[in-house]
Structure formats: C-alpha cells, structure tokens
Amino acid sequence: MAREAVALAGVNAFYGDSHALYDVSFSLQEGRVLALLGRNGAGKTTCIHSIVGFLPVRSGEIRLFGERISSLAPEAIARRGVGLVPQGRRVFPSLTVRENLVVAARPASKGWDLAAVLSAFPGLAGRQNQTAGSLSGGEQQMLAIGRALMTNPRVLLLDEPSEGLAPAIVHEVGRVLGKLRASGLSILLVEQNTKLALGLADEVVTLNSGRVAYEGPCEKIRHDESFLTQQLGVY
C-alpha cells in the first residue's frame, strides 16, 4: 500500500488578517502525481508556500512521509527532501547555468547529479558557462526544474511550470515531467494549463476560495466538460 508522501490535514493559513486557506485537507501518495487546480486566487500557490514553510500554518498540520513538518523552517523542510520549482522560475540570473545547478546539489548514493541533469536537459549542456539571465524563458524553466532535481528530492512541487511558455516548450516541459512521473517521483503540480495537468496527473484536487472543492481520481473528471467548466472555467 502506497504511503502518503505529503498530507495536509485541516490546514488554515493567513496573510496577515486575511484568511487564505480554510481547513484544507488532501494528500499526495508516494510515487504519484497530484494536480492542484483552481481559478486564479483559489489558494494553490498558498498551499505550496505552506508546504515548504514560506507561510506559517495557523492551525492544522502538514506531514512529509508521516513526519510533521508544518512547524519547521523552510531550510529544514528542504533538507528533508522537498524540492520546489517556484512560479516565475526564479533562477539566479548572474550565475552561470552550471553554478545554478551546483549550488543546489545535495549528495545522494544514487540519483541526480550534474551529469544526470544535463543529460535530461540537453539544451542546457552547451550553455553551462552562460549566465542564467541570458537564457530564454523555456531554458530558464528547464534550469529551474534541473536545479530542484539537484537536491535529490523525495517530493517535487511545481508551481505553474508552463506559465508564459510557447506551445513547443510546454510540450517539452510535459515530456520532462512525464519522465519524472515514470521514475516514481512523487509530484505535486500546480498548473493553469489543464490539458497538461490532466495528462500527467493520477489524482486531482481543485480549490475554490481557499477551500477544497474536489478530491479524487483524475480519470473521473478528465473528460467531464461540465465539471471542468464549473470548477475551473475552462475546457
């Protein structure tokens, strides 16, 4: 039976006095892909920030493979194996591609190192000495994913990885995420591109105004036009 890689139970989070998450509960199973979907402002990025410790949880708890992490600092959560690909990529623009990758490296007996990442992202291999700020948006996104993989995460969180990218690059992002899925990595994917998200996910959680509106198998809603229109405003 699969373990829960990440579990949120009754999580309430605030930005100052503004209540952002209301008793949010859902779980990502080990080796699965969970798509976290919702309209703009629904609370998706807030969930990501709560998991990684950027936003303290006011009540409820978050667990990583059974260990409570909701009271830990972000660096402690990262050391326990949570990798983040943040919205907007946020690579270090003045550092080279190689430096961006090496700075995030966390040794592992087997897994991701510089050679493995450059093999997975061949477009970066010839740009190792180029500054990250001079890369295209798609190349920066691949670098951001590669940087997260260099931490050898047990769980990978991706916040809008296809945002602002051309269709061909979105397809490439999907290809990379598909390979990570096939490798058995546990992935929590926040994504406005519904087609991309539903093509990768095993399970789906939708948020509406900081509350869980749906949690269940992706296959149940993948082709449900009325559900997608009602929950997400798209189809």
N, C-alpha and C positions, 0 to 999 in steps of 0.2 A: 504494500500500500504506500502511495506517494506521501511524502512529508509535506507540510506547509513550509515553503521557503520564506514567505513573508505573510504575516497575518495582522490585519488591523481589527481591533475589537472596540466598538463604542467610542471611536476617536472624535473628540471635539477640539477644534483648533481656532484660534482667533488672530486677527491682525489688529492689534490694539484692542479697541472695544468692539470691533466688527467680527461677528461670528461667521467663520468661513466654512467649517466642516461640522456637520450635525450627526453625532452618533454613527460615524461611518464604520462599517464592518465589511470586510471582504478578505479573501486570501488568494495567494498565488501558490500553486502547487509546484513542488520541485520538478524541474525538467519540462515545465510547461510555459506557454506564452499567454499572458493575460493582457487583453486590450482594455485600457481605461478610457472610455469615450464620454463625450458630452459637449454641449454647446460652449462657446466662449464664456468664461466666467463661472463655469459649473463647479470648479474646485479640483480639477485634475492636477494642475501644477502644485496646488496646495497640498494634495496628497503626497506627491513626490517630495516636496520640501519637508513634510512631516516625517516621512520615512527616513530621509538622510540626515535629519536633525537640524535643518536650517530653520524650521519653525517649530517651537516647542509645543508639545501636546498638552492641552489644558486638563483633559481627562480622557480615560480610556487607555489603551496600550497598543504598542506595536511590537511584534515578535519576529525575530530572524531565526529560522530553524529552531524554534522553541525558546530562544533566549530573548528576554525583554530588552529592547534597545531604545525605547521611547524616552528614557531619561539620560541617554548618553550624548556626548558631544559629537559633532559631525565627523571629526577625525577618528574617533573611536569606532563609530559605525562603519566608516570606510575600511578600517583595519580588520573588521570582522567579515568583510567580503561583499560590501555593497558598492557596485560601480555605477557611476552616473554619467550619462550623456546629456548635458543640460540643454534647455531650449536656447536657441541662438548660438550654439556651438561653443563659444567662449574659449577658443584656443588661445594660447599665449602668442600674440602677433609678432612680437620682437624676437621670439625664439625660433630656431630652425625646426623643421619637421622632426628631425632626429631628436633634438632637445626636448620638444614637446612630448615625445614618446618616452624617452629615457627618464625624464623627471618623474613620471608616474609609475615607473617599474616597481613591482613587488615580486620578489623571487618566489618561484614555486618549483616543486620537483618535476612537474610536467605541466605544460600549458602554454601561456602566451609570453613570448619574449620578442625582442626587436625583429628577429628574422621571421618569426611566425606572423607578426602583424604586417610586415612589408610584403610577405607572400600573399596574405589575404587581401591587401590593398596595393596591387602592383603599380597603380598610378602614383603612389607616394614614394615608391622605391627610388625613382630617378630624381626626386625632389628633396632628398634628405637634408641637403645643405641650404635649401631655400627657406626664407622666413615664412612662417605660417600666415602672416598678414598679407602676403602677396599671392596666396592661393585663391582659387575660385571658391565659390560657396560650396559646391559639391565636394571639392577636395578638402575643404575645412571640415565638412561633416564627416567624411571618412576618417580624417585625422582625429576628430573628437571621439568617434567610436573606437578607433585604434588605441587612443590614449586610455580610455576606460578599460579596454581589454588588457592593457599592460599591467593593470592592478590585479589581474587574475581573479576576477570577481566570482563569487558564488551566485550572486543575483545581479542582473544588469537592468538598470532603469533608464529608459529612453524617453525624453520629453520633446515631442514634435520633431523627430529626426528628418522628416521630409519637408519641413517648412521652408518656403521660398526657393525650392529647387525645381529645375527644369524636369519635365517628364522622364527624360532618359536617365537623369541622375536619380530620380525617385525609384525607377526600376532597378538601378544598381544598388541603392540602399536596401530595397526589398530582397535582392539576391543575397546580400551580405547577411541580413537578418535571418533569412531562410537557412543559411548555412549554420548560423549560431544556434538556431532552433534545433536543427538536425543534430548538433553536437551535444544536446541535452542541457544547455544552459537555461537557467530559469530567468525569464524575461518579463518585465512589466513595461508595456508600451503605451504611452500617451500619444495619440496621433489624430489629427483632424482629417487626414486622408482615409476615409472609411474603407475604401476598396483595398488599400494597402494593409490596414489594420486587420480587417476581417479575413484577408487572405492568409495571414500569419497566425492568428490567434486560435488558441484552444478554447479559452473562456473569455467572456466579456462582462465588464461592469460598466454601467452607464451612471453618470452623476447628473443631478438636476438641482441647482441652487444649493450645492454642498451636501446633498443627501443622495444615498444610493437609490436609484430608480429601478435598476435591473441587475441581477447577477445570475449568470447561467452559461450553458454551453454556447459557443459561437454558432454551431451548426443550426441551432434553433431559430436564430434571427438573421443569419447571413443573407437570406433572400426574402426577408419579410419587409416588403416595401412600406407597409403601414407603420410597422414598428420603427423603422429607421427614420421615417418622416416625422413621427410623433416625438421620438426621443432625441433625434439629432438634427432634424430639419433638413436632411439630405437624403438623396437616393440616387 
